[in-house]
Amino acid sequence: MMHKTFKLTLLGGLLLCLTSVPAVHAQFSWGRALSGLVKTGQAMTLTDAQMAEYVKASVAQMDKQNKVLGASSPYTQRLKRLTSGITSADGIPLNFKVYQTSDVNAFACPDGSVRVYTGLMDIMTDDELLGVIGHEIGHVLKHHSKNALKNQLLTGALRDGLSAMGGKIGALSSSQLGAIGETLVNAKYSRSQETEADDCGYDFLVSKGKNPYGMVKAFQKLQALEQKSGGSSSYLTKMFSSHPDTQARIKHMSDRCKKDGYGATSTTATKTSTKKTTAAKKATSKKSTTTRKKR
């Protein structure tokens, strides 16, 4: 009841103000003000289903505008091999594609679309690349990318174009979809969000039987590149320039790996492999002892 009263009071106050100015100006101001109120109201009731439609359409447009490498490409085959067994994240189906471009970048969208650039793949080892992918998926799992887009839809230039159509995805223009894509690709996160994505990505990789130490190596390499390039890459800038505690992030991830028994050896769960090796050695040793006793 208080919420409805507030809306009526606000609208009544607006009408009172408009009736106190000349007719021509009142008409012009009324049109803009009422449009703004309606659009803001629609944007604030943006549903998850509408968000999903916006993201899906934007990703589809990005896939058309970029050169997506086919299944026979060595890049695609490499990415498929690395992400084997990684099919979903908290119930969100994941789909991976490679964009052929020299840019150093990768991003994951709220709908589960993960896009990796050849420029990043060229400078990363398998472990490092998997570490970056884990981190990006961490942003999705923590809803960082979704919230960044929603904030842009509510407060940015996208609001007028999207909310005016009442959430009808078919009415979006190519430029509007492009603006959504720009937000998804270049979303900047706070220091706490980056740390959350680090930890969430770590847990995600472990849950999929992957070695999370690749995140440590990836961050070390990206930090070195950022320092060398002076932040010329948008991805490096997004990852590190606003986060002076990069070394602390690297140490935190390294400490977690050390505590959990993961080392810098392969993209599979090293800790599990080590346990199997140790068990095999014990079994072999026991067998040898038994054989010597029989002799």
N, C-alpha and C positions, 0 to 999 in steps of 0.2 A: 504493500500500500504506500509506503513512504517512497519507494522507487517511482511509482506511477505519479504521485503528487509532485515529485521533483521534476519529472519530465514535463508535466503540465505547467508548472510554475515557470520553468525555463522557456517553454514555447510562448507562454503568455507574456513574459517579459520581453521576448524578442518581438512579438507583435506590437507591444506598446511602444517600443523604441522605433519601430519602422513607421508607425502612424504619426510620429512626431517630426518626420522629415518630409521634404517636398516629394510630390507624387512620383516624378521620374526617377529620382534617386531611391525612393522607397521600393519601387518596382524592381529596379536593378539589384538592390541589396537583398530584397526578399528572395529573389530567384537564386542568388548565390548562397545565401545563408541557409535556405530551406534545403537546397541541393546538398550542401555540406552536412547538414544534420541527418538527412536520409542516408547518404552514403556512409557516414560514420557509423550509423546504427546498423546498416547491413554488414559492414566490414567487421564490426565487433561481434557479430553472430556467425562469423565464418566457421563452418563445420570442418571436421577432419576429412569428411568425404570430399568436400569442395577443395580443400588443400591438396588432397591426393590427386584430384583431377588436374589442378593447376600444375603440379609437379610432373605428372605423367606427360602432359601435353608439352611442357617446356623441355623435358628430357628428350622427347621424340623429335622436337625441333632441333635441339643441339646435335642429336645423332645424324640428322640430315645435313646440317651445316658443317659438320666436321667429317674428316675422312676416317671412317670406322674400318679397321682392318678385319678381314674375313677369317674364317676358321682355319684356312691353310697357312696363314701368316705365322712365322716363327714367334712373333710377339704374342699373338693370341694363344698359340699353343703353350707358350711359357706361362702366361697368366692362368690358363686353364689348369695346367699342372700344379702351379703353386696354390691355387684356390680349391683344389680338389677336396671335397668333403665340406666346403664352406658354402652351404646352399641357402641358409637363412640366418637372420639375426633377430632374436626375440619374436619369432613368428613372422617376420617380414621377409619375403622371398628376395634373395639377392640375385642380381644379374650383372655380369662383368663384361666390359668392352674396352677396346684399346683405341685411342685417338692417335693418329699419326701426326705428330707435331713436335718440334724441337723444344717446346716449352716444358719446363720442369714442374709438373703438376699432377694431382690426383684429387678426386673428390667423391663423396658418397652422398646420395640424396635420401630424403625421408621415405621414398617409395622403394628403396633397396637398390637403386641403380648406382653402380660403382664404375667410374670411368678413370682409366689410367693412361697417361700420356707416354708416348715412346721416349720423349726427352727424359722423363724420370726413369724409365726402364733401362735406358742406356747407361746411366750412371750408378745404378743400384745393383747389388748382388741379389740373389734370390731371397736371402734372409732379410736384407734391408727393405726390399720391396714389399715383402709380406708384413714387415713391421709398420710401414707407412699405411698399408691397406687396413691393418688392424686398428691403427689410430683413427683413421677416417671413419671406419665403421663405429668406433667408440662414440664419435660425435652423433651419429644417427641413433645409437642405443640410448644415449643420454638426452635425446630430443633437441640437441643444440641447433642442428641445421633446420629442423622444423620450426623452432621458436624464432630463429633468425629470419626466416621467410615470413612467418606470421607477423612479426614486428614490422617488417617492411611493408606488408600488405595493409597493416593498420595505420601506420604513421607516414609512410613514404609516398612518393609520387604514384606508385602503383595503385594506391587506395581508390582514387577517383575512377580510374578505368575499370577496375575489377568490381568494386562494390556497386557501381551504378548499374551493372548488368544483373545484379541479384544472384551472382554466383553461377551464371550460365557460361560454361567453359567454351562453348562453341562461338561465343561472341568476342573472344579475345583476339586481339590483333597480333601479328607477327612480332611487332616491337614490344608489346606487353609480355608475350611469352619469352622474348629475349631478355627483358628486364628481370623476369623471374629467374631465368638461367644464370644471369650475371650474379644475382644474389646467392644462388646455390653454389656457384663455383668459387666466388670470392668472399664468402661470408667470413667475417673476422670474429674471433672468440676471445673472451676474457681469459686472464691468467688461470683463474679457477676452472673454467671450462676446459682449457687445454689439459690441465692436470687430470680432470675427470675423464677426459677422452683417453689419456695415457693409461690410466688404471683400468678403465672399462675395456679398452682395446687389448690390454694385457690379458685380462680375464677371458675375453672372447677368444683370443688365439689359443690359450691353454685349453679352453673347453672344446676346441676343434682339433686338439692333438698337435698343435703347432708350437714351435719354440719361440717364446716371446722375446728372447734376447735380440732378435732382429730389430726390435724397436730401439734398443740402445744403440746399435750400430748405425741405424738409419738416422737417428737424431744427431749422432756424432758427425756423420758425413754431411748432413744438411746444414749443421751449424758451421762446419768448415767452409762449405760453399757460400753460405750467407756472408761470412766474414770476408771471403775472397771477392765476392761480387758486389759487396756493399749494399746488399738488399735489392739488386736490380730485378730479381725474379719475384713475381707477385706471390707465388706459393711460399718462397722462403721468407718473404716479408710477413705473410700471414702467420707462418709458424713461429717465427722468432723475433722479429724486430721490436714487437711490443711486449716482449717477454724477456726481460734482462736476467731472469733466473733459469735460463736454458740449462746451464751446467747443473743446477740443482735438480732439474727435471731428469736429466741424464743419470745423475747419481741415484735418484730415487728409483728409477727403473732398473738400474744395475743392481742396486741393493735388493730389490724384490727378486730378481733373477737368482742372485747368489743365495738368498734365504731359501728359495724354493728349489734350488738345485739345478737351475738351467744354465747351460754354458753356450759359448759361441761356436757351435759346430755344425748344426744343420737345421732345416726348417721343420723337421719333425720334433716331437717332444723328447728332447735329449735326456731329461730326467728319467723317463720311462725306459729308454734304451739303455741307459747306464745301469739301472736296476736289473734289467734282463741279462746284461753282460756279466754283472757281478754274480748273479744267481747261477749263470752258466759256468763261470769259473769255479764256484764252490762245488757244483755238481761234478765237474771234471776232476777237481782235486780229491773229492770223496771217492770217486770211482777208481782213481789211481791208487789211493791208499788201500782200498779193498783188494785190488789186484795184487799189490805187493804182499799183503798179508796171506793171500792164498798161496803165493809162491813160497 
